Amino acid sequence: MELLLLALLGGGEHGPRTAACRRAANMMVQAILGLPESDEQQPTGDDHLSPSSAMGAQCCKSDVELSLYKEERQPKPHPPKLLHQRKRTQAASKIQALWRGFLVRQTLLVAALNACVIQCWWRSILHRHILKQRLALLRIYVIEEEAAVRLQAWVRMWQCRRYFSQMCNTLCVVQSLESRITFQNDDIFQVQYGIVSKQPEFHIEILSL
């Protein structure tokens, strides 16, 4: 495992870089296997690195971690049975999703149809109610108009009768006054005629020669 990591890191056989890469490889192996760190990994006098070597070790460590992360992210090969089972599961989930969508659409369609039926029924009831109100208002208007016409006719008839009765009373008064005047004139003439008759009568005869 260490040799594989060294090959991946591209280190040579000698030099401080090789030692740093080897230590990084040991650390990676221990981290992967879960082993405790050994005392051999502590830097000694011979293995002491310069700043440039430490930088190279850190770069190698980051490269190793990046490669391991990529390997973990890559899809692992599955056996044929698992692939077949996965495909069947995906197909079943798709079929279930399609069936649920169909059921939801059917439910929404039924609800929309029921809502349309209820709306039509309610609109017909409102239309009938409005027609009844209009007919009632029309009947009330007709009754009021007939009552107004009858009242007007009665008032006019009463006015006509009153005027006629006034005219009749006036004529009766005038006729009574005229009759009284005529009666008085007749009495005067009769008195005059009576006085003339009481005077002596003279007969004058004119004889023709």
PLY file of the C-alpha trace (Angstrom):
ply
format ascii 1.0
element vertex 209
property float x
property float y
property float z
element edge 208
property int vertex1
property int vertex2
end_header
0.00 0.00 0.00
2.84 2.34 0.84
4.56 1.54 -2.45
1.33 2.23 -4.32
0.96 5.59 -2.63
4.62 6.36 -3.34
4.10 5.52 -6.98
1.06 7.77 -7.05
3.00 10.58 -5.43
5.81 10.15 -7.97
8.66 10.12 -5.46
12.17 8.74 -6.22
14.21 6.28 -4.24
16.43 8.83 -2.45
16.20 12.36 -1.14
14.22 14.28 1.41
11.16 14.34 -0.84
11.09 10.54 -0.82
11.15 10.48 2.96
8.39 13.07 3.16
6.27 11.17 0.69
6.92 7.97 2.60
5.80 9.57 5.84
2.69 10.98 4.15
1.94 7.53 2.74
2.32 5.95 6.19
-0.02 8.55 7.65
-2.61 7.92 4.95
-2.43 4.16 5.42
-2.84 4.50 9.17
-5.74 6.91 8.70
-7.45 4.51 6.30
-6.84 1.40 8.42
-7.53 3.20 11.69
-4.17 2.32 13.25
-2.58 4.47 15.99
0.34 6.61 15.01
3.75 5.02 15.66
6.76 6.69 17.13
8.69 6.13 13.93
6.76 8.91 12.28
8.25 11.54 14.61
10.96 13.53 12.89
14.56 12.68 13.89
17.79 14.51 13.36
18.43 12.78 10.03
14.84 13.10 8.86
14.55 16.79 9.66
13.15 18.58 6.59
13.80 22.00 5.24
10.92 24.46 4.67
10.83 23.62 0.97
10.66 19.90 1.78
7.80 20.52 4.26
5.95 22.46 1.58
6.40 19.61 -0.86
5.12 17.17 1.75
2.03 19.27 2.32
1.42 19.47 -1.43
1.83 15.70 -1.71
-0.56 15.20 1.18
-3.18 17.47 -0.38
-2.78 15.67 -3.73
-3.26 12.30 -2.02
-6.34 13.51 -0.18
-7.77 14.91 -3.40
-7.18 11.64 -5.25
-8.78 9.65 -2.42
-11.74 12.01 -2.36
-12.19 11.56 -6.10
-12.03 7.80 -5.73
-14.68 7.92 -3.04
-16.88 10.14 -5.20
-16.62 7.83 -8.19
-19.50 5.34 -8.49
-18.53 1.92 -7.33
-19.23 -0.98 -9.65
-22.31 -2.91 -8.66
-23.03 -6.54 -9.36
-25.63 -7.36 -12.04
-28.28 -8.34 -9.51
-28.02 -5.04 -7.70
-28.15 -3.15 -10.99
-31.23 -5.09 -12.05
-32.86 -4.47 -8.68
-31.99 -0.78 -8.89
-33.48 -0.52 -12.37
-36.62 -2.28 -11.22
-36.88 0.07 -8.24
-36.47 3.12 -10.45
-39.05 1.80 -12.90
-41.47 1.06 -10.06
-40.98 4.54 -8.63
-41.63 6.07 -12.06
-44.77 3.96 -12.51
-45.98 4.93 -9.04
-45.32 8.59 -9.77
-47.24 8.36 -13.05
-50.13 6.53 -11.39
-50.29 9.04 -8.55
-50.24 11.89 -11.04
-53.07 10.22 -12.96
-55.08 9.79 -9.77
-54.47 13.41 -8.80
-55.56 14.59 -12.25
-58.67 12.43 -12.09
-59.51 13.78 -8.65
-59.01 17.35 -9.80
-61.15 16.71 -12.90
-63.97 15.25 -10.81
-63.73 18.16 -8.38
-63.82 20.66 -11.27
-66.88 18.95 -12.79
-68.64 18.94 -9.43
-67.80 22.60 -8.97
-69.20 23.39 -12.44
-72.43 21.51 -11.65
-72.81 23.31 -8.32
-72.13 26.67 -9.98
-74.72 26.02 -12.71
-77.30 24.97 -10.11
-76.61 28.01 -7.95
-76.76 30.36 -10.95
-80.11 28.89 -12.01
-81.45 29.41 -8.47
-80.21 33.01 -8.47
-81.78 33.59 -11.91
-85.10 32.22 -10.72
-84.94 34.33 -7.58
-84.22 37.45 -9.63
-87.12 36.64 -11.99
-89.45 36.20 -9.02
-88.34 39.52 -7.59
-88.91 41.23 -10.94
-92.39 39.70 -11.27
-93.26 40.75 -7.72
-92.06 44.30 -8.39
-94.00 44.38 -11.66
-97.17 43.23 -9.91
-96.72 45.85 -7.20
-96.17 48.51 -9.87
-99.31 47.45 -11.75
-101.37 47.45 -8.55
-100.07 50.88 -7.60
-100.81 52.25 -11.08
-104.34 50.82 -11.05
-104.95 52.27 -7.59
-103.63 55.67 -8.69
-105.84 55.63 -11.80
-108.90 54.69 -9.77
-108.21 57.39 -7.19
-107.76 59.95 -9.94
-111.03 58.84 -11.56
-112.90 59.05 -8.26
-111.49 62.52 -7.54
-112.41 63.74 -10.99
-115.89 62.25 -10.69
-116.33 63.90 -7.30
-115.19 67.21 -8.75
-117.61 66.86 -11.66
-120.51 65.99 -9.36
-119.67 68.88 -7.08
-119.56 71.28 -10.02
-122.84 69.88 -11.35
-124.52 70.21 -7.98
-123.25 73.77 -7.65
-124.64 74.63 -11.07
-127.98 73.03 -10.21
-128.19 74.99 -6.98
-127.34 78.20 -8.81
-130.04 77.58 -11.42
-132.59 76.80 -8.75
-131.82 80.07 -6.95
-132.06 82.06 -10.18
-135.36 80.41 -11.11
-136.83 81.10 -7.70
-135.83 84.77 -7.95
-137.34 85.05 -11.42
-140.53 83.43 -10.28
-140.79 85.82 -7.38
-140.27 88.82 -9.68
-142.94 87.60 -12.11
-145.35 86.98 -9.29
-144.87 90.49 -8.01
-145.45 92.02 -11.49
-148.67 90.05 -11.91
-149.96 91.34 -8.60
-149.23 94.96 -9.61
-151.06 94.59 -12.91
-154.02 92.99 -11.24
-154.21 95.88 -8.74
-154.06 98.45 -11.53
-156.76 96.67 -13.48
-158.91 96.56 -10.39
-158.62 100.31 -9.85
-159.54 101.07 -13.43
-162.61 98.94 -13.23
-163.86 100.74 -10.16
-163.88 104.17 -11.96
-167.04 105.26 -13.86
-167.33 104.00 -17.37
-167.85 106.39 -20.25
-169.14 105.11 -23.57
-168.28 107.24 -26.50
-169.94 106.41 -29.69
-168.83 107.94 -32.88
-171.53 107.97 -35.38
-170.82 108.14 -38.92
-172.60 110.83 -40.90
0 1
1 2
2 3
3 4
4 5
5 6
6 7
7 8
8 9
9 10
10 11
11 12
12 13
13 14
14 15
15 16
16 17
17 18
18 19
19 20
20 21
21 22
22 23
23 24
24 25
25 26
26 27
27 28
28 29
29 30
30 31
31 32
32 33
33 34
34 35
35 36
36 37
37 38
38 39
39 40
40 41
41 42
42 43
43 44
44 45
45 46
46 47
47 48
48 49
49 50
50 51
51 52
52 53
53 54
54 55
55 56
56 57
57 58
58 59
59 60
60 61
61 62
62 63
63 64
64 65
65 66
66 67
67 68
68 69
69 70
70 71
71 72
72 73
73 74
74 75
75 76
76 77
77 78
78 79
79 80
80 81
81 82
82 83
83 84
84 85
85 86
86 87
87 88
88 89
89 90
90 91
91 92
92 93
93 94
94 95
95 96
96 97
97 98
98 99
99 100
100 101
101 102
102 103
103 104
104 105
105 106
106 107
107 108
108 109
109 110
110 111
111 112
112 113
113 114
114 115
115 116
116 117
117 118
118 119
119 120
120 121
121 122
122 123
123 124
124 125
125 126
126 127
127 128
128 129
129 130
130 131
131 132
132 133
133 134
134 135
135 136
136 137
137 138
138 139
139 140
140 141
141 142
142 143
143 144
144 145
145 146
146 147
147 148
148 149
149 150
150 151
151 152
152 153
153 154
154 155
155 156
156 157
157 158
158 159
159 160
160 161
161 162
162 163
163 164
164 165
165 166
166 167
167 168
168 169
169 170
170 171
171 172
172 173
173 174
174 175
175 176
176 177
177 178
178 179
179 180
180 181
181 182
182 183
183 184
184 185
185 186
186 187
187 188
188 189
189 190
190 191
191 192
192 193
193 194
194 195
195 196
196 197
197 198
198 199
199 200
200 201
201 202
202 203
203 204
204 205
205 206
206 207
207 208
